[in-house]
Amino acid sequence: MVHQHTYLSEGVLRADILQAVQPTTGEVLYDSFQESSGGGELEQRLESLQPVEVVLSEKSSPTVLRTVASYQSLSREGVRVEHLSPSQFDLSASLDALTKFYRRDGVESKGELATLMALPPVVVCCIGSLLGYLATFKLEEVLRDVSRFTAMAGECRRMAFTSATLRRLDLFRNSLDGTSRGSLLDVMDHTATAFGRRLLFSWLGQPLADLGVIIERQDAVEDILSSGSTAFSDLRKFLSRMPDVQRGLCAILHKKVKPSDAFEILTSLASVRDLFSSLQNDLTLGTLDVTLRCLDAQAARSNNMAGLFTDLSHWPDLMQRKQDVINTEEKLVALKKTIAGQLGLLTFDYKTVSGMPYLIEVPTRRLSSVPSNWLKISSTKTAERFRSPAVDSLYKELCVGQELVLVESRKTWNAFLGEVSQGYNNYQRAVRAIATVDCFLSLARTASQYGYCRPQMLPKEHRVFRITKGRHPILEQRVTATSQYVCNDTDLSEDLRCCVITGPNMGGKSSYMRQVALIAIMAHVGSHVPAEAATISLLDGVYVRMGAEDDVTLGRSTFLCEMQETSEILDKCTTHSLVVIDELGRGTATHDGTAIALATLRHLVEEKQCLTLFVTHYQPITEMETFYKGAVTNCHVAFNVDDDGKQRSLPDARVFIDK
């Protein structure tokens, strides 16, 4: 992911609006939300999209500015922030700019403006400002097709996250060096294509809350697994050889592509039908054959602009320019007989020396026969080279003609790219289908390689989260051959909905909680999960509060960060959410921390009634089991001790069972 050139534009009307554009792939997303005082909503979207460039109004709110500054400071890839004049976010100015853009020659061809007007006004303001910004880089064509504007929520319901959840669970980057190595994406990513990896990234960032679609993905993965490891080997090889077709098509749309790259992109798409025959009924790819027949393969691969097109009947101007060159060349050939006679030769042919064509080479012994008006070009000990006035004139005419052919070829190439772009939407749908298959193959390979099981997904009304011998998907990959990974069970339900976990430091409490949250996310992506068996009801959100860190950029202490994250969780979670809280209240005094932890847990159990894992070192918290019998249970991390009764403490001698 990105891992990518994404532009964000933030509106300044009553609701905050976020517009995300990926110029290299053509993706356009938008979302509107009511920003909290802490900036959590915008922060979550920035963490999910991970843009490399953010465009703001100069009069953005302090909360927005602080949130973006914090994201910019934490990013390891560098984030550029641009500020635009508030006038560029004006609704009337945006409408004027969009009207001019979508009406070519005063005609609106596909009802783009009507579609645009159906969007919220704040979205229209953002599109207008973004149009002007992208136009400075000649990237505005990415906004041409309004049908590609998609709400971030999409057509399916999505699971809710907080920005802290994305960071704490290492979904995309590890917390050590900020790279993808050691993240959940690293574990699950076995995609063969760049666009497949981008789609998997979006799947992980927006797990589904739609049971039907989740089961459809599970069925697809199961079909691949049941077909055997060799059934899709040809398909995997084909995908591994594919270029980044998604970005290539966008380059064609922007007319910023070399013939060799465009030919490779179109050839790859044409070959899709051999392995994806089911796409033929739904997607219009048949015109690619006609398109490719217009190109000379050898000329395209060598970027020979002048020889690109095999059939010039559709390009009369280029045909005329080439015919002019041919006529000039024929005149030069016709002069050879006259030149031979002047030199007293039976036959004669032009010479090309050091890239200079149409030279008349005369041996030294025949120099007396050279007319005085011939132009001397070069000489050696044995010969001299000339051009006659007629040859020199025709050669200059030929050079001009070839330049005109090259200029007309570039115009024709751009016109050709414009015609290819007419099928842009169909081609991108095909690419999306290929990326989806690539993701299914990746999920299937992950499941088979690591021994995952298919979770049984139930409607949200069942309220159950049952894992048998679950494993941490990231940590189990790091366990050495001499180490033993200890599996753990989880059993939460409508009745027993809260588990209070205690145990020694470094005993595995946090790892266990991350394991449960990651399994929940993987299941809602449609993936198999690291467990012997799993039964999970549909969740509308996973919320995680763990770790201790401050945020100097936003002026937040460790305790304030802890309280704001907890407040955001309590505000957003519902009966059908999974909440994971680790050692709440440790950022302040023990008595105050205990009171905060008790009040928070009581609110979760009594009011929210969500599925909860609550880690604590505070003894009074464990007494909640007696007050909420059947709803709250206490669990303790087990460990072994030496024969003398002392707990082992050295890292190389520690025998925590993590269970």
C-alpha positions as CSV (number, residue, x, y, z in Angstrom):
1,M,0.0,0.0,0.0
2,V,0.6,2.0,-0.5
3,H,2.7,2.7,-0.3
4,Q,1.0,5.3,-2.9
5,H,0.2,8.9,-4.3
6,T,-3.1,9.7,-2.5
7,Y,-4.5,13.2,-2.1
8,L,-6.9,14.1,0.7
9,S,-9.1,17.2,0.7
10,E,-10.9,18.4,3.8
11,G,-14.0,20.6,3.6
12,V,-15.0,23.4,5.8
13,L,-18.8,23.3,6.0
14,R,-20.9,22.0,8.8
15,A,-19.6,18.5,8.6
16,D,-16.1,17.5,7.9
17,I,-15.6,15.8,4.5
18,L,-12.8,13.7,3.3
19,Q,-12.1,13.1,-0.4
20,A,-9.3,10.6,-1.3
21,V,-8.0,10.2,-4.8
22,Q,-5.4,7.7,-6.1
23,P,-4.3,9.3,-9.4
24,T,-2.2,6.3,-10.4
25,T,-5.1,3.8,-10.1
26,G,-8.2,6.0,-10.6
27,E,-9.8,5.2,-7.2
28,V,-11.9,8.1,-5.8
29,L,-13.3,7.8,-2.3
30,Y,-15.3,10.2,-0.1
31,D,-16.6,10.2,3.4
32,S,-18.3,12.7,5.7
33,F,-18.3,12.7,9.5
34,Q,-18.7,14.8,12.6
35,E,-15.3,15.3,14.0
36,S,-14.8,14.9,17.8
37,S,-12.7,17.3,19.8
38,G,-9.9,14.9,19.9
39,G,-9.7,14.4,16.1
40,G,-10.3,10.6,16.4
41,E,-12.6,10.3,13.3
42,L,-10.1,12.0,10.9
43,E,-7.2,10.2,12.6
44,Q,-8.8,6.8,12.0
45,R,-9.3,7.6,8.3
46,L,-5.8,8.8,7.9
47,E,-4.4,5.6,9.5
48,S,-6.7,3.5,7.2
49,L,-5.8,5.3,3.9
50,Q,-2.2,6.2,4.7
51,P,-2.0,9.1,2.2
52,V,1.3,10.7,1.2
53,E,-0.2,14.1,0.5
54,V,-2.9,16.0,2.4
55,V,-4.7,19.0,1.0
56,L,-6.4,21.3,3.6
57,S,-8.1,24.6,3.7
58,E,-6.1,27.5,5.2
59,K,-8.9,27.9,7.7
60,S,-9.1,24.3,8.8
61,S,-10.0,23.9,12.5
62,P,-7.2,23.5,15.1
63,T,-8.3,19.9,15.7
64,V,-7.9,19.0,12.0
65,L,-4.5,20.8,11.8
66,R,-3.2,19.0,15.0
67,T,-4.5,15.6,13.8
68,V,-2.8,16.0,10.4
69,A,0.4,17.3,12.0
70,S,0.4,14.3,14.3
71,Y,-0.1,11.9,11.4
72,Q,2.7,13.7,9.5
73,S,5.1,13.4,12.4
74,L,4.4,9.7,12.9
75,S,4.7,8.7,9.3
76,R,8.0,7.1,8.3
77,E,7.5,7.6,4.6
78,G,7.0,11.4,4.6
79,V,3.7,13.2,4.2
80,R,3.3,16.4,2.3
81,V,0.7,18.9,3.5
82,E,-0.7,21.6,1.2
83,H,-3.0,24.5,2.2
84,L,-5.5,26.0,-0.2
85,S,-7.3,29.2,0.0
86,P,-10.8,28.9,1.5
87,S,-12.3,30.4,-1.6
88,Q,-11.3,27.2,-3.5
89,F,-13.7,25.3,-1.2
90,D,-16.6,27.7,-2.0
91,L,-19.7,25.9,-3.3
92,S,-20.5,28.3,-6.1
93,A,-16.9,28.3,-7.3
94,S,-16.8,24.6,-7.2
95,L,-20.0,24.3,-9.2
96,D,-18.6,26.6,-11.9
97,A,-15.4,24.7,-12.2
98,L,-17.1,21.3,-12.3
99,T,-19.7,22.5,-14.9
100,K,-16.9,23.6,-17.2
101,F,-15.0,20.3,-16.6
102,Y,-17.9,18.0,-17.2
103,R,-19.4,19.8,-20.2
104,R,-17.2,19.4,-23.2
105,D,-18.1,21.8,-26.0
106,G,-21.1,22.8,-24.0
107,V,-22.5,19.2,-24.0
108,E,-22.9,17.0,-21.0
109,S,-22.5,13.5,-22.5
110,K,-23.3,11.1,-19.7
111,G,-25.2,13.0,-17.1
112,E,-22.1,13.5,-14.9
113,L,-23.4,16.8,-13.4
114,A,-26.7,15.2,-12.5
115,T,-24.9,12.4,-10.7
116,L,-22.6,14.9,-9.0
117,M,-25.5,17.0,-7.8
118,A,-26.9,14.0,-6.0
119,L,-23.9,14.0,-3.7
120,P,-23.8,16.0,-0.5
121,P,-22.9,19.7,-1.0
122,V,-19.8,19.3,1.1
123,V,-18.6,16.5,-1.2
124,V,-19.2,18.7,-4.2
125,C,-17.0,21.4,-2.5
126,C,-14.2,19.0,-2.0
127,I,-14.4,17.7,-5.6
128,G,-14.2,21.2,-6.9
129,S,-11.2,22.1,-4.9
130,L,-9.5,18.8,-5.7
131,L,-10.2,19.3,-9.4
132,G,-8.3,22.6,-9.4
133,Y,-5.4,21.1,-7.4
134,L,-5.1,18.0,-9.7
135,A,-5.3,20.2,-12.8
136,T,-2.0,21.8,-11.9
137,F,-0.4,18.4,-12.3
138,K,-2.6,17.5,-15.4
139,L,-4.2,14.7,-13.4
140,E,-7.8,16.0,-13.5
141,E,-9.0,13.3,-15.9
142,V,-9.1,10.9,-12.9
143,L,-12.2,12.8,-11.8
144,R,-13.9,12.5,-15.2
145,D,-16.0,9.4,-14.5
146,V,-18.4,10.3,-11.6
147,S,-19.6,6.7,-11.4
148,R,-16.3,5.8,-9.8
149,F,-16.9,8.1,-6.9
150,T,-17.4,5.7,-4.0
151,A,-18.3,6.3,-0.4
152,M,-15.7,4.8,2.0
153,A,-18.4,2.7,3.6
154,G,-19.0,1.2,0.1
155,E,-22.0,-0.9,-0.8
156,C,-21.4,-3.3,2.1
157,R,-21.5,-2.6,5.8
158,R,-18.0,-2.3,7.2
159,M,-16.6,-3.0,10.7
160,A,-15.8,0.1,12.7
161,F,-12.3,0.8,14.0
162,T,-10.5,3.5,16.0
163,S,-7.1,4.8,14.8
164,A,-5.6,3.3,18.0
165,T,-6.9,-0.1,17.1
166,L,-5.2,0.0,13.7
167,R,-1.9,0.9,15.3
168,R,-2.0,-1.4,18.3
169,L,-2.8,-4.5,16.3
170,D,0.0,-3.9,13.8
171,L,-2.4,-4.4,10.9
172,F,-0.2,-2.7,8.3
173,R,3.0,-1.8,10.0
174,N,4.9,-3.1,13.0
175,S,5.4,-0.8,16.0
176,L,9.2,-1.3,16.0
177,D,10.4,0.3,12.7
178,G,7.1,1.1,11.0
179,T,7.6,-1.4,8.1
180,S,5.1,-4.0,7.0
181,R,7.4,-6.8,8.1
182,G,5.9,-8.4,11.2
183,S,2.4,-7.0,10.5
184,L,-0.9,-8.9,9.8
185,L,-0.6,-7.7,6.2
186,D,2.8,-9.3,6.0
187,V,1.4,-12.6,7.2
188,M,-1.6,-12.7,4.9
189,D,-0.1,-11.2,1.8
190,H,0.7,-13.9,-0.8
191,T,-0.7,-11.9,-3.7
192,A,1.0,-12.1,-7.0
193,T,0.0,-8.7,-8.4
194,A,0.5,-5.1,-7.2
195,F,-3.2,-4.3,-7.6
196,G,-4.1,-7.5,-5.7
197,R,-2.0,-6.4,-2.8
198,R,-3.7,-3.0,-2.8
199,L,-7.1,-4.7,-2.7
200,L,-6.0,-6.9,0.2
201,F,-4.8,-3.8,2.0
202,S,-8.2,-2.3,1.7
203,W,-9.9,-5.5,2.8
204,L,-7.8,-5.5,6.0
205,G,-8.4,-1.8,6.6
206,Q,-12.2,-2.2,6.2
207,P,-13.4,-5.6,7.3
208,L,-16.9,-6.5,6.4
209,A,-20.0,-6.4,8.7
210,D,-22.1,-8.0,6.0
211,L,-22.6,-11.7,6.7
212,G,-23.6,-12.6,3.2
213,V,-20.5,-11.1,1.6
214,I,-18.3,-12.7,4.3
215,I,-19.7,-16.1,3.5
216,E,-19.2,-15.6,-0.2
217,R,-15.6,-14.9,0.3
218,Q,-15.2,-17.9,2.6
219,D,-16.9,-20.1,0.0
220,A,-14.5,-18.8,-2.7
221,V,-11.4,-19.6,-0.5
222,E,-12.9,-23.0,0.4
223,D,-13.4,-23.8,-3.3
224,I,-9.7,-23.0,-4.0
225,L,-8.5,-25.1,-1.1
226,S,-10.7,-28.1,-2.1
227,S,-9.3,-27.9,-5.7
228,G,-5.8,-28.8,-4.5
229,S,-2.5,-26.9,-4.7
230,T,-1.9,-27.6,-8.4
231,A,-5.3,-26.6,-9.7
232,F,-4.5,-22.9,-9.8
233,S,-0.7,-23.1,-10.5
234,D,-1.1,-21.8,-14.1
235,L,-3.3,-18.9,-12.8
236,R,-0.7,-18.0,-10.2
237,K,2.1,-18.0,-12.8
238,F,0.0,-15.9,-15.1
239,L,-0.7,-13.4,-12.3
240,S,2.9,-13.2,-11.2
241,R,3.9,-12.1,-14.8
242,M,1.3,-9.4,-15.0
243,P,2.4,-5.8,-14.8
244,D,0.6,-3.3,-12.7
245,V,-2.4,-3.1,-15.1
246,Q,-4.4,-0.9,-12.8
247,R,-1.9,1.9,-12.7
248,G,-1.1,1.3,-16.4
249,L,-4.7,1.9,-17.4
250,C,-4.7,5.1,-15.4
251,A,-1.6,6.2,-17.2
252,I,-3.4,5.5,-20.5
253,L,-6.3,7.6,-19.2
254,H,-3.9,10.5,-18.5
255,K,-2.1,9.9,-21.8
256,K,1.2,9.6,-19.9
257,V,2.4,6.2,-21.1
258,K,5.0,4.9,-23.5
259,P,3.9,2.6,-26.4
260,S,5.9,-0.3,-24.9
261,D,4.2,0.0,-21.5
262,A,0.7,0.5,-23.1
263,F,1.3,-2.5,-25.4
264,E,2.3,-4.6,-22.4
265,I,-0.8,-3.5,-20.4
266,L,-3.2,-4.2,-23.3
267,T,-1.6,-7.5,-24.1
268,S,-2.0,-8.6,-20.5
269,L,-5.6,-7.7,-20.5
270,A,-6.2,-9.5,-23.7
271,S,-4.7,-12.7,-22.3
272,V,-7.0,-12.5,-19.3
273,R,-9.8,-14.1,-21.3
274,D,-7.8,-17.3,-21.6
275,L,-7.7,-17.9,-17.9
276,F,-10.8,-15.8,-16.9
277,S,-13.3,-17.0,-19.4
278,S,-16.2,-16.3,-17.1
279,L,-15.5,-12.6,-17.4
280,Q,-16.4,-12.5,-21.1
281,N,-20.2,-12.5,-20.4
282,D,-20.0,-9.6,-17.9
283,L,-17.1,-7.5,-19.1
284,T,-16.4,-6.0,-22.5
285,L,-12.9,-7.1,-23.4
286,G,-13.4,-8.2,-27.0
287,T,-12.5,-4.8,-28.5
288,L,-8.9,-5.3,-27.2
289,D,-8.2,-7.6,-30.2
290,V,-9.2,-4.8,-32.6
291,T,-7.1,-2.4,-30.6
292,L,-4.0,-4.5,-30.6
293,R,-4.3,-5.3,-34.3
294,C,-3.9,-1.5,-34.9
295,L,-0.4,-1.6,-33.4
296,D,2.8,-3.1,-34.8
297,A,4.1,-5.2,-31.9
298,Q,7.8,-4.7,-32.7
299,A,7.5,-1.0,-33.1
300,A,5.5,-0.7,-29.9
301,R,8.0,-2.7,-27.9
302,S,10.8,-0.5,-29.2
303,N,8.8,2.7,-28.8
304,N,9.1,3.5,-32.5
305,M,6.4,6.1,-32.6
306,A,6.6,6.5,-36.4
307,G,6.0,2.9,-37.1
308,L,3.4,2.2,-34.4
309,F,0.2,1.8,-36.5
310,T,-0.4,-1.0,-39.0
311,D,-3.7,0.3,-40.3
312,L,-3.8,4.0,-41.1
313,S,-7.3,4.1,-42.6
314,H,-8.6,5.7,-39.4
315,W,-5.8,8.2,-39.3
316,P,-5.8,10.0,-42.7
317,D,-3.5,12.8,-41.6
318,L,-0.8,10.4,-40.5
319,M,-1.3,8.4,-43.7
320,Q,-0.8,11.6,-45.8
321,R,2.4,12.5,-43.9
322,K,3.8,9.0,-44.4
323,Q,2.9,9.1,-48.1
324,D,4.7,12.3,-48.5
325,V,7.8,10.7,-47.0
326,I,7.4,7.7,-49.3
327,N,7.1,10.0,-52.3
328,T,10.3,11.8,-51.4
329,E,12.2,8.6,-50.9
330,E,11.0,7.4,-54.4
331,K,12.3,10.6,-55.9
332,L,15.7,10.0,-54.3
333,V,15.8,6.5,-55.7
334,A,14.9,7.8,-59.1
335,L,17.9,10.1,-59.0
336,K,20.3,7.2,-58.8
337,K,20.3,6.6,-62.6
338,T,21.2,10.2,-63.3
339,I,24.0,10.2,-60.7
340,A,25.4,7.0,-62.2
341,G,25.5,8.6,-65.6
342,Q,27.2,11.6,-64.3
343,L,29.9,9.5,-62.7
344,G,30.2,7.1,-65.6
345,L,29.1,4.1,-63.6
346,L,26.8,1.3,-64.7
347,T,25.1,1.1,-61.2
348,F,25.1,3.3,-58.2
349,D,23.7,3.2,-54.6
350,Y,23.7,5.7,-51.8
351,K,26.0,5.2,-48.8
352,T,25.2,5.8,-45.1
353,V,28.1,6.8,-42.9
354,S,27.9,7.6,-39.2
355,G,24.1,7.9,-39.5
356,M,24.3,10.3,-42.4
357,P,22.2,8.8,-45.3
358,Y,22.0,9.5,-49.0
359,L,25.7,10.1,-49.5
360,I,27.3,9.9,-53.0
361,E,30.7,8.2,-52.4
362,V,33.2,8.8,-55.2
363,P,36.6,7.0,-55.3
364,T,39.6,9.3,-55.5
365,R,40.4,8.2,-59.0
366,R,37.0,9.4,-60.3
367,L,36.9,12.8,-58.6
368,S,37.4,14.5,-62.0
369,S,33.9,13.4,-62.9
370,V,32.3,15.2,-59.9
371,P,30.3,18.3,-61.0
372,S,31.5,21.5,-59.3
373,N,28.1,22.3,-57.7
374,W,28.1,19.1,-55.7
375,L,28.3,19.6,-51.9
376,K,31.2,17.9,-50.2
377,I,30.1,16.2,-47.0
378,S,33.2,14.1,-45.9
379,S,36.3,12.4,-47.2
380,T,38.8,9.6,-46.6
381,K,42.2,8.7,-48.2
382,T,40.4,6.5,-50.8
383,A,37.1,8.3,-51.4
384,E,35.1,11.5,-50.9
385,R,31.4,11.8,-50.2
386,F,29.0,14.4,-51.8
387,R,25.4,15.3,-52.2
388,S,24.2,16.8,-55.4
389,P,21.9,19.9,-55.2
390,A,18.9,17.7,-56.1
391,V,19.8,15.1,-53.5
392,D,20.5,17.7,-50.9
393,S,17.2,19.4,-51.5
394,L,15.2,16.1,-51.4
395,Y,17.1,15.0,-48.2
396,K,16.1,18.2,-46.4
397,E,12.5,17.7,-47.6
398,L,12.7,14.1,-46.3
399,C,14.0,15.2,-42.9
400,V,11.1,17.7,-42.6
401,G,8.7,15.0,-43.7
402,Q,10.0,12.6,-41.1
403,E,9.6,15.2,-38.4
404,L,6.1,15.9,-39.5
405,V,5.4,12.1,-39.4
406,L,6.7,12.0,-35.8
407,V,4.6,15.0,-34.7
408,E,1.5,13.5,-36.4
409,S,2.3,10.1,-34.8
410,R,2.3,11.6,-31.4
411,K,-1.0,13.3,-32.1
412,T,-2.3,10.0,-33.4
413,W,-0.9,8.1,-30.4
414,N,-2.8,10.5,-28.0
415,A,-6.0,10.1,-30.1
416,F,-5.5,6.3,-29.9
417,L,-5.1,6.4,-26.2
418,G,-8.3,8.5,-26.0
419,E,-10.1,5.7,-27.9
420,V,-8.6,3.1,-25.6
421,S,-9.8,5.1,-22.6
422,Q,-13.4,4.7,-23.8
423,G,-13.2,1.2,-22.4
424,Y,-11.5,2.3,-19.2
425,N,-14.3,1.4,-16.9
426,N,-14.7,-2.0,-18.4
427,Y,-11.0,-2.7,-18.2
428,Q,-10.8,-1.5,-14.6
429,R,-13.7,-3.8,-13.7
430,A,-11.8,-6.6,-15.2
431,V,-8.7,-5.6,-13.2
432,R,-10.8,-5.5,-10.0
433,A,-12.1,-9.0,-10.7
434,I,-8.5,-10.2,-11.3
435,A,-7.4,-8.5,-8.0
436,T,-10.3,-10.2,-6.2
437,V,-9.2,-13.6,-7.5
438,D,-5.6,-12.8,-6.5
439,C,-6.8,-12.0,-3.0
440,F,-8.8,-15.3,-2.8
441,L,-5.7,-17.2,-3.9
442,S,-3.7,-15.3,-1.2
443,L,-6.1,-16.1,1.5
444,A,-6.2,-19.8,0.5
445,R,-2.5,-20.0,0.5
446,T,-2.3,-18.4,3.9
447,A,-4.9,-20.9,5.3
448,S,-3.2,-24.0,3.8
449,Q,0.3,-22.9,4.7
450,Y,-0.3,-22.1,8.4
451,G,-3.1,-24.6,9.1
452,Y,-6.0,-22.2,9.6
453,C,-9.6,-23.2,9.9
454,R,-12.8,-21.8,8.4
455,P,-14.7,-19.9,11.1
456,Q,-18.4,-20.4,11.4
457,M,-20.0,-17.0,11.0
458,L,-23.3,-16.4,12.6
459,P,-25.8,-13.4,12.6
460,K,-25.1,-10.8,15.1
461,E,-28.2,-11.7,17.2
462,H,-26.4,-14.9,18.3
463,R,-23.7,-13.0,20.2
464,V,-21.0,-15.6,20.5
465,F,-17.2,-15.6,20.2
466,R,-15.8,-19.0,20.6
467,I,-12.3,-20.0,19.7
468,T,-10.7,-23.4,20.2
469,K,-6.9,-23.5,20.4
470,G,-6.5,-20.1,18.9
471,R,-3.1,-18.7,17.9
472,H,-1.6,-15.3,17.4
473,P,-1.2,-15.0,13.6
474,I,1.9,-12.8,13.8
475,L,3.7,-14.2,16.8
476,E,3.4,-17.8,15.8
477,Q,5.5,-17.0,12.7
478,R,8.3,-15.7,14.9
479,V,8.4,-18.7,17.3
480,T,11.7,-20.6,16.8
481,A,11.8,-24.3,16.2
482,T,12.9,-25.0,19.8
483,S,10.1,-22.9,21.3
484,Q,6.6,-24.2,22.0
485,Y,3.7,-22.0,21.1
486,V,0.8,-22.4,23.5
487,C,-2.7,-22.2,22.0
488,N,-5.5,-20.6,23.9
489,D,-9.3,-20.8,24.0
490,T,-11.8,-18.0,24.1
491,D,-15.5,-18.4,25.0
492,L,-17.7,-15.2,25.2
493,S,-21.4,-15.3,24.6
494,E,-24.7,-13.5,25.3
495,D,-24.5,-14.5,29.0
496,L,-20.8,-14.7,29.7
497,R,-19.7,-11.5,27.8
498,C,-16.8,-10.2,29.9
499,C,-13.5,-11.8,30.8
500,V,-11.2,-10.1,33.3
501,I,-7.6,-11.3,32.8
502,T,-4.9,-11.1,35.4
503,G,-1.4,-12.5,35.6
504,P,2.3,-11.6,35.8
505,N,4.0,-9.1,33.6
506,M,5.3,-10.6,30.3
507,G,3.0,-13.5,30.9
508,G,1.3,-13.1,27.5
509,K,-1.9,-11.2,28.5
510,S,-1.5,-8.5,25.8
511,S,-0.5,-11.1,23.2
512,Y,-3.6,-13.1,24.0
513,M,-5.8,-10.0,23.6
514,R,-4.3,-9.0,20.3
515,Q,-4.7,-12.6,19.2
516,V,-8.5,-12.5,19.9
517,A,-8.9,-9.1,18.1
518,L,-6.8,-10.2,15.1
519,I,-8.8,-13.4,14.7
520,A,-12.0,-11.3,14.8
521,I,-10.7,-9.1,12.0
522,M,-9.5,-11.9,9.9
523,A,-12.8,-13.7,10.2
524,H,-14.7,-10.5,9.0
525,V,-12.3,-10.1,6.1
526,G,-13.5,-13.5,4.9
527,S,-10.2,-15.3,5.8
528,H,-9.6,-18.6,7.6
529,V,-8.3,-18.0,11.1
530,P,-5.4,-19.5,13.2
531,A,-7.4,-21.9,15.4
532,E,-8.6,-25.4,15.5
533,A,-12.2,-24.3,15.4
534,A,-14.0,-20.9,15.6
535,T,-17.6,-19.7,15.9
536,I,-18.0,-16.0,15.7
537,S,-21.2,-13.9,15.5
538,L,-21.1,-10.8,13.3
539,L,-19.4,-7.8,14.9
540,D,-20.0,-4.2,14.0
541,G,-16.6,-3.0,15.5
542,V,-13.4,-4.0,17.2
543,Y,-12.0,-1.5,19.7
544,V,-8.6,-1.9,21.3
545,R,-7.0,0.2,24.1
546,M,-3.6,-0.9,25.1
547,G,-0.1,0.4,25.5
548,A,1.2,3.6,27.0
549,E,2.3,6.5,24.9
550,D,2.0,10.2,24.8
551,D,1.5,12.5,21.8
552,V,3.6,15.7,22.0
553,T,2.4,16.9,18.7
554,L,-1.2,17.1,19.9
555,G,-0.2,18.1,23.4
556,R,-1.5,15.0,25.0
557,S,0.1,13.2,28.0
558,T,0.1,9.5,28.4
559,F,-2.9,9.6,30.8
560,L,-4.8,12.0,28.5
561,C,-4.2,9.7,25.5
562,E,-5.4,6.8,27.5
563,M,-8.6,8.6,28.6
564,Q,-9.4,9.9,25.1
565,E,-9.0,6.5,23.6
566,T,-11.2,5.0,26.2
567,S,-13.8,7.7,25.9
568,E,-13.9,7.1,22.1
569,I,-14.4,3.4,22.6
570,L,-17.2,4.0,25.1
571,D,-18.9,6.4,22.7
572,K,-18.7,4.1,19.7
573,C,-19.1,0.5,20.9
574,T,-22.4,-1.2,20.8
575,T,-23.9,-4.5,22.0
576,H,-22.4,-6.2,19.0
577,S,-18.8,-4.9,19.4
578,L,-15.7,-6.5,20.7
579,V,-13.8,-4.3,23.2
580,V,-10.3,-5.1,24.3
581,I,-8.8,-3.0,27.1
582,D,-5.4,-3.5,28.6
583,E,-4.4,-2.2,32.0
584,L,-6.6,0.8,32.0
585,G,-5.7,3.5,34.6
586,R,-2.0,2.8,34.9
587,G,-1.2,6.3,33.7
588,T,-2.3,7.9,37.0
589,A,-2.3,7.1,40.8
590,T,-3.3,3.6,41.8
591,H,-6.6,4.6,43.6
592,D,-7.6,6.9,40.7
593,G,-6.7,4.2,38.2
594,T,-8.7,1.6,40.0
595,A,-11.7,3.9,40.1
596,I,-11.5,4.6,36.4
597,A,-11.1,0.9,35.5
598,L,-14.0,-0.1,37.7
599,A,-16.3,2.6,36.3
600,T,-15.3,1.7,32.7
601,L,-15.8,-2.0,33.1
602,R,-19.2,-1.4,34.9
603,H,-20.4,0.7,32.0
604,L,-19.3,-1.9,29.5
605,V,-21.0,-4.7,31.4
606,E,-24.2,-2.9,32.4
607,E,-24.9,-0.3,29.6
608,K,-23.0,-1.5,26.5
609,Q,-23.2,-5.2,27.2
610,C,-20.6,-5.8,24.5
611,L,-18.1,-8.7,24.4
612,T,-15.2,-7.6,26.5
613,L,-11.6,-8.6,27.4
614,F,-10.3,-6.6,30.3
615,V,-6.7,-7.0,31.5
616,T,-5.8,-5.5,34.9
617,H,-3.4,-5.7,37.8
618,Y,-5.9,-4.1,40.1
619,Q,-7.3,-6.6,42.6
620,P,-10.7,-4.9,43.1
621,I,-11.5,-5.4,39.5
622,T,-11.6,-9.2,39.9
623,E,-14.4,-8.7,42.4
624,M,-16.7,-7.8,39.5
625,E,-17.2,-11.5,39.0
626,T,-19.2,-11.7,42.2
627,F,-21.4,-8.7,41.4
628,Y,-22.2,-9.8,37.8
629,K,-22.4,-13.6,38.2
630,G,-22.6,-15.3,34.9
631,A,-21.8,-12.2,32.9
632,V,-18.2,-11.6,34.1
633,T,-15.5,-14.3,34.7
634,N,-11.9,-14.1,35.9
635,C,-9.1,-15.7,34.1
636,H,-5.4,-15.9,35.0
637,V,-2.3,-16.4,32.9
638,A,-0.7,-19.7,34.1
639,F,3.1,-20.2,34.5
640,N,5.5,-22.7,35.8
641,V,7.9,-22.3,38.8
642,D,11.1,-23.8,39.9
643,D,11.2,-26.7,42.3
644,D,12.1,-24.3,45.1
645,G,8.8,-22.5,44.6
646,K,10.4,-19.3,43.1
647,Q,9.1,-18.0,39.8
648,R,11.7,-18.0,37.1
649,S,12.6,-14.5,36.0
650,L,15.4,-14.7,33.5
651,P,14.3,-14.3,29.8
652,D,16.1,-17.5,28.8
653,A,14.6,-19.5,31.7
654,R,11.1,-18.0,31.8
655,V,8.4,-20.7,31.5
656,F,5.3,-18.6,31.2
657,I,2.6,-20.9,29.6
658,D,0.7,-17.9,28.1
659,K,-2.5,-19.7,28.8
